[in-house]
Amino acid sequence: MIGCNAQEQDKLIKNKNICYDASLQHLKGEPLYSEVMSRFVDTFRVMKNDTPYFGIPEVEKKIDEAIFFNKKKTKCLLLVLKKNNFNLVFGMARVIRGELKGNQWFFKVSTEYVYSNSYYGLYDKNNFENISTLARYSILIEGDARKKGCEIDENYWFVLMEK
């Protein structure tokens, strides 16, 4: 975002999220969404206790509603949002990779985004809604950032990042 002022950056973030939100609403009506989210909620009950990835108990954690699938819908990305009340950072988002093996979904921890305190210039609060907006935007622009619309760069996320 170098060279963008706060208003331009805010507009870019909002536009990508508006586009993604429309596709997410459609996705939520599909049985696959419920299946993956239900399976991940069960897995996260254990996974969230992994302190190196999810922090100390004082760090609040929330599973975001977003799911980013590959075209075959055999792999996906989910987000776990994190915030604390220490004001050390604005917020964080841990990416979780999901993969369908046989007829079961399996999940593993992936990269993490850390949003600095400078984001207080765009948002008054480091609430989960604002952290979600930033995290979804981060997923959508990784790889081929010039890509239009609200699809993820499948090659980046499911080929390059898996190496």
Secondary structure, DSSP 4 states (H G I P E B T S, - for coil): -TT--HHHHHHHHHHHHHHHHHHHHHHHTSHHHHHHHHHHHHHHHHHTT-HHHH--TTSEEEEEEEEEE-TTSSEEEEEEEEE-SS-SSSEEEEEEEEEEETTEEEEEEEEEEEE-GGGGGT-S---HHHHHHHHHHHHHHSSSTT--TT---HHIIIIITT-
